[in-house]
Amino acid sequence: MAAGLLAHLAGMLHDDEHLSAVQLRHLLARMGEALTDVCRIAESRGARLSVYTDFDAGTGPGS
C-alpha cells in the first residue's frame, strides 16, 4: 500500500498543480495508515531476527 501511495503522490504532484486540502488530507491519512503498517511489520521482523541471532549464538530458547 505504501508504494502505491507514493506513486499516487508523485503523479498528483507532477500532473496537478492545484491540489485541494481535501485531497491532501485524504492522501496523508492513507499514508499515515500505511506507515503505521510498515512500522508494525518492521518491529515484528526485528523481534524475530533477534530470536534467530540468539539461537545462532547459542543463547536462544532451547540452547
C-alpha positions in Angstrom: 0.0 0.0 0.0 2.8 2.4 0.9 4.5 2.0 -2.6 1.1 2.6 -4.3 0.5 5.7 -2.2 4.0 7.1 -3.0 3.4 6.5 -6.7 0.0 8.2 -6.4 1.6 11.2 -4.6 4.2 11.5 -7.3 1.6 11.5 -10.0 -0.6 14.1 -8.2 2.4 16.4 -7.6 3.6 16.1 -11.2 0.3 16.3 -13.0 -1.8 18.7 -10.9 -0.5 22.0 -9.6 -3.8 22.7 -7.8 -4.3 20.1 -5.1 -7.2 20.7 -2.7 -6.9 20.5 1.0 -9.3 17.6 1.0 -7.2 15.6 -1.5 -4.0 16.2 0.6 -5.8 15.3 3.9 -7.1 12.1 2.4 -3.7 11.1 1.0 -1.9 12.0 4.3 -4.4 9.9 6.2 -3.9 6.9 4.0 -0.1 7.4 4.1 -0.3 7.5 7.9 -2.1 4.2 7.9 0.5 2.7 5.6 3.4 4.0 7.7 1.8 2.5 10.8 1.7 -0.9 9.0 5.3 -0.5 7.8 6.5 0.2 11.4 4.4 -2.7 12.8 5.9 -5.1 10.3 9.5 -3.8 10.8 9.2 -4.2 14.6 7.8 -7.7 14.2 10.5 -8.8 11.8 13.2 -7.2 14.0 11.9 -9.1 17.0 12.0 -12.4 15.1 15.6 -11.6 13.8 16.9 -11.2 17.4 15.5 -14.7 18.2 17.4 -16.2 15.2 20.5 -14.3 16.2 20.3 -15.6 19.8 19.7 -19.1 18.5 22.8 -19.0 16.3 24.9 -17.7 19.2 23.7 -20.5 21.4 21.8 -18.2 23.8 18.3 -18.6 22.4 15.4 -20.8 23.6 16.4 -24.5 23.9 20.2 -23.9 23.8 
